[in-house]
């Protein structure tokens, strides 16, 4: 296993032994929620609730009511409803892509983190809770602060302990282990009997940079297993070839010894694909936000994402 990943994995026990807030950061698809769940499961709160919410998935007003809860009459149609703070009492609340949470809502969250008290929307009655906060970002925290996507005060409060999760392209040696895991996971899904993986398949997988990280890798293995024969015991490269070959022209530029040997169109498409993949990663897989970053229409970006096979980089929530 990759050394950086081993260090991150081993740090889970250290983090789980205390109740300080934890911040995880890594690109979209690197498995931040898996780490958050592992921290919870290794902690003294393992028998209490573990709730997760992606802050990029819903509008600000809805996110606030989901977190704080509401009372009847707080706004038109509001009813008495507990929020995630209450429902996770005694356990762990995981807030993913917190850099997508509006700045104003971050300041309200800061008070809850500091005091473990809050009021439902429309109420003045304070509610006390015992919460372990785990948050995650899909970009470097300092960059998020510099670009005013993250308040510095909430960063310092929530990152008293932190874990950086490296992208898959920096730990290609871990691919065989992930492939084995996904095969075990999806054998029952497709009622298959896959036990082994061909060396050719692993070699091909390790030659790709995986902008969608382990989420994209799992999607590729799922595709291969869906096509594998009912009595097949070895997952072969031919099982994923049709899908995987679409990605190879972009990767060929990486290994070309002379840029002048690469066709101009291929070089331009490779560059565009990398820019789009980066924008999707920095936007947490949110197509609308990525389009704004790239200053192009959402429909144009959607077409290019499909063309370059970057669907796995999109937010799945």
C-alpha positions as CSV (number, residue, x, y, z in Angstrom):
1,X,0.0,0.0,0.0
2,X,1.1,3.6,-0.7
3,X,3.1,5.1,2.2
4,X,1.0,8.2,2.4
5,X,-2.2,6.2,2.4
6,X,-0.8,3.9,5.1
7,X,0.0,6.9,7.3
8,X,-3.5,8.3,6.7
9,X,-5.1,4.9,7.5
10,X,-3.0,4.4,10.7
11,X,-3.9,7.9,11.9
12,X,-7.5,6.9,12.1
13,X,-7.0,5.2,15.4
14,X,-5.3,8.3,16.8
15,X,-8.2,10.5,15.7
16,X,-10.8,8.1,16.8
17,X,-9.4,8.1,20.4
18,X,-10.5,11.7,21.1
19,X,-13.5,13.9,20.4
20,X,-11.8,16.8,18.7
21,X,-13.2,17.9,15.3
22,X,-11.5,16.3,12.3
23,X,-11.1,17.7,8.8
24,X,-10.4,15.5,5.8
25,X,-9.3,16.9,2.5
26,X,-8.8,15.2,-0.9
27,X,-10.1,15.4,-4.4
28,X,-13.6,14.3,-5.3
29,X,-13.9,10.5,-5.3
30,X,-10.9,9.7,-3.0
31,X,-13.1,8.1,-0.3
32,X,-13.5,10.8,2.3
33,X,-16.8,9.5,3.6
34,X,-15.2,6.0,4.0
35,X,-12.5,7.6,6.2
36,X,-15.2,9.5,8.2
37,X,-17.2,6.3,8.8
38,X,-14.0,4.5,9.8
39,X,-13.2,7.1,12.4
40,X,-16.7,6.9,13.8
41,X,-16.6,3.1,13.9
42,X,-13.3,3.1,15.7
43,X,-14.5,5.6,18.3
44,X,-16.4,5.3,21.5
45,X,-19.4,6.7,19.6
46,X,-19.7,3.7,17.3
47,X,-23.0,2.6,18.7
48,X,-24.5,6.1,18.3
49,X,-25.7,7.8,15.0
50,X,-23.4,8.5,12.1
51,X,-25.1,11.0,9.8
52,X,-23.6,12.4,6.6
53,X,-24.6,15.4,4.5
54,X,-23.0,16.8,1.3
55,X,-23.1,20.5,1.6
56,X,-22.9,21.0,-2.2
57,X,-25.9,18.9,-2.9
58,X,-28.7,21.2,-1.7
59,X,-29.6,25.0,-1.6
60,X,-28.6,27.2,1.3
61,X,-32.1,27.7,2.8
62,X,-32.8,24.0,2.7
63,X,-29.4,23.0,4.1
64,X,-29.9,25.4,7.1
65,X,-33.3,23.9,7.9
66,X,-31.8,20.3,7.5
67,X,-29.0,21.1,10.0
68,X,-30.9,23.2,12.6
69,X,-34.4,21.8,12.3
70,X,-37.6,23.8,12.2
71,X,-40.7,24.6,14.3
72,X,-44.2,25.0,13.0
73,X,-44.7,28.5,11.6
74,X,-41.0,29.3,11.1
75,X,-41.9,29.9,7.5
76,X,-44.7,29.0,5.2
77,X,-45.3,25.3,5.3
78,X,-42.8,24.7,8.1
79,X,-43.5,22.0,10.6
80,X,-41.9,20.7,13.8
81,X,-38.9,18.8,12.6
82,X,-35.6,17.9,14.2
83,X,-32.4,18.7,12.2
84,X,-29.2,16.8,11.7
85,X,-27.7,18.3,14.9
86,X,-30.4,16.8,17.0
87,X,-30.6,13.5,15.2
88,X,-26.8,13.0,15.5
89,X,-26.8,13.8,19.2
90,X,-24.2,11.6,21.0
91,X,-22.8,10.5,17.6
92,X,-20.9,11.9,14.6
93,X,-22.0,14.4,12.0
94,X,-20.0,14.3,8.8
95,X,-20.3,17.4,6.6
96,X,-18.8,16.8,3.2
97,X,-17.7,19.6,0.8
98,X,-18.0,22.2,3.6
99,X,-16.2,24.6,1.2
100,X,-19.5,24.7,-0.7
101,X,-21.5,25.8,2.3
102,X,-22.4,29.5,2.0
103,X,-20.1,31.7,4.2
104,X,-23.1,33.0,6.2
105,X,-24.2,29.5,7.1
106,X,-20.5,28.7,8.1
107,X,-20.7,31.4,10.7
108,X,-23.8,29.9,12.2
109,X,-22.2,26.5,12.2
110,X,-19.2,27.9,14.0
111,X,-21.3,28.7,17.1
112,X,-22.7,25.2,17.2
113,X,-19.2,23.7,17.0
114,X,-17.9,26.0,19.8
115,X,-20.8,25.8,22.2
116,X,-22.7,22.6,21.3
117,X,-25.9,24.6,21.5
118,X,-28.3,25.9,18.8
119,X,-31.9,26.9,18.2
120,X,-34.3,25.5,15.6
121,X,-35.3,27.9,12.8
122,X,-38.1,30.1,14.2
123,X,-37.4,29.2,17.8
124,X,-35.6,30.9,20.7
125,X,-35.3,27.8,22.8
126,X,-31.7,26.5,22.9
127,X,-31.0,22.8,22.5
128,X,-27.8,21.3,23.8
129,X,-26.2,18.4,21.9
130,X,-23.1,16.2,22.2
131,X,-21.6,16.0,18.7
132,X,-18.4,14.9,17.0
133,X,-17.9,16.9,13.9
134,X,-16.0,15.5,10.9
135,X,-15.8,17.8,7.8
136,X,-14.3,17.4,4.4
137,X,-13.1,19.6,1.5
138,X,-12.3,18.7,-2.1
139,X,-9.5,21.2,-2.3
140,X,-6.6,22.5,-0.2
141,X,-8.1,24.4,2.8
142,X,-5.7,27.4,2.3
143,X,-6.8,27.8,-1.3
144,X,-10.5,27.6,-0.1
145,X,-9.8,30.4,2.5
146,X,-7.9,32.5,-0.1
147,X,-10.8,32.2,-2.5
148,X,-13.3,33.0,0.2
149,X,-15.0,29.6,0.1
150,X,-14.1,28.8,3.7
151,X,-14.0,31.0,6.7
152,X,-10.6,31.0,8.4
153,X,-12.1,30.9,11.9
154,X,-14.2,27.8,11.2
155,X,-11.2,26.2,9.5
156,X,-9.0,26.5,12.5
157,X,-11.9,25.3,14.8
158,X,-12.7,22.3,12.6
159,X,-9.2,21.2,11.7
160,X,-7.8,20.6,15.1
161,X,-7.0,17.2,13.7
162,X,-6.8,16.6,9.9
163,X,-6.1,13.9,7.4
164,X,-5.0,14.5,3.8
165,X,-6.1,11.7,1.4
166,X,-3.9,11.4,-1.7
167,X,-5.5,11.0,-5.1
168,X,-5.4,7.6,-6.8
169,X,-2.9,8.8,-9.4
170,X,-0.4,9.2,-6.6
171,X,-1.0,5.7,-5.3
172,X,-1.3,3.5,-8.4
173,X,0.2,0.6,-6.5
174,X,-3.1,0.4,-4.5
175,X,-5.1,-0.4,-7.6
176,X,-4.9,-4.2,-7.3
177,X,-6.3,-4.0,-3.7
178,X,-9.2,-1.8,-4.8
179,X,-10.0,-4.0,-7.8
180,X,-10.1,-7.0,-5.5
181,X,-12.4,-5.2,-3.1
182,X,-14.8,-4.1,-5.8
183,X,-14.9,-7.6,-7.3
184,X,-15.9,-9.0,-3.9
185,X,-18.4,-6.2,-3.4
186,X,-20.1,-6.7,-6.8
187,X,-20.0,-10.4,-7.3
188,X,-23.3,-10.6,-5.6
189,X,-24.6,-7.6,-7.5
190,X,-24.2,-9.4,-10.8
191,X,-24.3,-13.0,-9.5
192,X,-20.9,-13.6,-10.8
193,X,-18.0,-15.9,-9.7
194,X,-15.0,-13.7,-10.4
195,X,-12.0,-14.7,-8.3
196,X,-9.0,-13.4,-10.1
197,X,-7.8,-10.5,-12.2
198,X,-5.5,-10.7,-15.3
199,X,-2.1,-9.0,-15.1
200,X,-2.9,-7.3,-18.4
201,X,-6.0,-5.6,-16.8
202,X,-4.0,-4.4,-13.8
203,X,-1.2,-3.1,-16.0
204,X,-3.7,-1.1,-18.1
205,X,-5.4,0.3,-15.0
206,X,-2.1,1.5,-13.6
207,X,-1.3,3.4,-16.8
208,X,-4.3,5.8,-16.3
209,X,-4.4,8.9,-14.1
210,X,-8.0,8.4,-12.8
211,X,-9.2,12.0,-12.4
212,X,-12.4,10.6,-10.8
213,X,-10.2,8.6,-8.3
214,X,-11.5,5.4,-6.7
215,X,-15.1,6.3,-7.6
216,X,-14.1,6.2,-11.3
217,X,-12.2,3.0,-10.8
218,X,-15.1,1.3,-9.2
219,X,-17.4,2.4,-12.1
220,X,-14.9,0.8,-14.5
221,X,-14.8,-2.5,-12.6
222,X,-18.6,-2.5,-12.4
223,X,-18.8,-2.1,-16.1
224,X,-16.4,-5.0,-16.7
225,X,-18.2,-7.3,-14.3
226,X,-21.5,-6.6,-15.9
227,X,-20.1,-7.9,-19.2
228,X,-18.2,-10.9,-17.8
229,X,-19.6,-14.3,-18.5
230,X,-21.7,-16.1,-15.9
231,X,-19.1,-18.8,-15.3
232,X,-16.1,-16.6,-15.8
233,X,-13.5,-16.7,-12.9
234,X,-11.0,-14.2,-14.2
235,X,-11.7,-10.5,-14.9
236,X,-9.9,-9.7,-18.2
237,X,-8.9,-6.5,-19.9
238,X,-11.3,-7.4,-22.7
239,X,-14.1,-7.0,-20.3
240,X,-13.5,-3.2,-19.9
241,X,-11.7,-2.6,-23.2
242,X,-14.6,-0.9,-25.0
243,X,-15.0,1.7,-22.2
244,X,-11.4,2.0,-21.2
245,X,-10.0,2.6,-24.7
246,X,-11.9,5.9,-24.9
247,X,-9.7,7.2,-22.2
248,X,-6.4,6.1,-23.6
249,X,-5.8,8.8,-26.3
250,X,-5.7,11.4,-23.6
251,X,-3.3,9.4,-21.5
252,X,-1.0,8.7,-24.5
253,X,0.1,12.3,-24.5
254,X,1.5,11.9,-20.9
255,X,3.9,9.2,-22.0
256,X,4.9,10.7,-25.4
257,X,8.6,11.4,-25.5
258,X,8.2,14.2,-28.0
259,X,5.2,16.6,-28.0
260,X,5.8,17.2,-31.7
261,X,4.9,13.6,-32.3
262,X,1.4,14.1,-30.9
263,X,-1.3,15.2,-33.3
264,X,-2.5,18.8,-32.5
265,X,-6.1,17.8,-32.0
266,X,-5.1,15.0,-29.6
267,X,-2.9,17.4,-27.6
268,X,-5.7,20.0,-27.4
269,X,-8.3,17.5,-26.3
270,X,-5.9,16.2,-23.7
271,X,-5.4,19.6,-22.3
272,X,-9.1,20.4,-22.4
273,X,-9.9,17.1,-20.6
274,X,-7.4,17.8,-17.9
275,X,-8.8,21.4,-17.3
276,X,-12.4,20.1,-17.2
277,X,-11.5,17.2,-14.8
278,X,-9.7,19.7,-12.6
279,X,-12.7,22.1,-12.5
280,X,-15.0,19.2,-11.7
281,X,-12.7,18.1,-8.8
282,X,-12.5,21.7,-7.4
283,X,-16.3,22.1,-7.7
284,X,-17.0,18.8,-5.9
285,X,-18.4,17.2,-9.0
286,X,-21.1,20.0,-9.3
287,X,-21.6,20.6,-13.0
288,X,-23.1,24.1,-12.6
289,X,-20.3,25.3,-10.4
290,X,-17.7,23.8,-12.7
291,X,-19.2,25.6,-15.7
292,X,-19.0,28.9,-13.8
293,X,-15.3,28.2,-13.0
294,X,-14.7,27.5,-16.7
295,X,-16.9,30.4,-17.8
296,X,-18.8,28.2,-20.3
297,X,-22.5,27.3,-20.6
298,X,-23.6,24.4,-18.4
299,X,-24.9,22.5,-21.5
300,X,-21.6,22.9,-23.2
301,X,-19.7,21.4,-20.2
302,X,-22.3,18.6,-20.0
303,X,-21.6,17.7,-23.6
304,X,-17.8,17.8,-23.1
305,X,-18.0,15.7,-19.9
306,X,-19.8,13.0,-21.8
307,X,-17.4,13.3,-24.7
308,X,-14.3,12.8,-22.5
309,X,-15.9,10.1,-20.4
310,X,-15.7,12.1,-17.2
311,X,-19.2,11.2,-15.9
312,X,-17.7,9.5,-12.9
313,X,-16.4,12.9,-11.7
314,X,-19.9,14.3,-11.4
315,X,-21.6,14.5,-8.0
316,X,-23.6,11.3,-7.5
317,X,-25.9,12.6,-4.7
